[in-house]
Amino acid sequence: MAHPGVVQDEYRRLSDLIAVGLAVVSTRQGPHDLLVTVDSYLDISYDPPTMGLALYGLSRAAEAVEEAGHCCLSLLAEDQQALADRFGTPGAPLQGMLAGIEAGRTADGDAILPGALAHFALRIEQGVDAATHRLLIGPVVEMGQGGAEAGPAIRFAGEKRELRP
């Protein structure tokens, strides 16, 4: 429940003014790849390298990442907006999520999206409930930079934008 004096619709409108980078979280759920577009993730610490990501608490993505205990975060480039849309569609079927995509793999088997600016493989060590979301935190166990010359895929004011470095 919102704090008295804070209107949820107004909060949503104002919080959409926070420019955020788009990324895709991948993990495995049984024999299937599960991928979901996210914009709520953060670099927590450099020593040791630690990141966190927020997923809707009742989503199959949150359940799958916690159950697997690991995931990969691929930072999307501006020319990957179609992937953001593809993996941001609620209720997408598990089978064939990577159809037509030649993804790399982390040591744990999570998908690394080709063309991503960078990727970070996380080992989930902590989960915290935060309102309707689950904040999943863990050390970076693998990472790499993609070859993309493009800028990052950005969301600002509820719209996908381009930002050149």
Sequence and secondary structure as in RCSB ss.txt:
>XXXX:A:sequence
MAHPGVVQDEYRRLSDLIAVGLAVVSTRQGPHDLLVTVDSYLDISYDPPTMGLALYGLSRAAEAVEEAGHCCLSL
LAEDQQALADRFGTPGAPLQGMLAGIEAGRTADGDAILPGALAHFALRIEQGVDAATHRLLIGPVVEMGQGGAEA
GPAIRFAGEKRELRP
>XXXX:A:secstr
   TT  HHHHHHHHTTS EE EEEEEEETTEEEEEEE  EEEEEETTEEEEEEEETTSHHHHHHHHHTEEEEEE
 BGGGHHHHHHHTSTT  STTTTTT   EE TT  EE TT SEEEEEE  EEEEETTEEEEEEEEEEEEE    S
 BEEEETTEEEE   
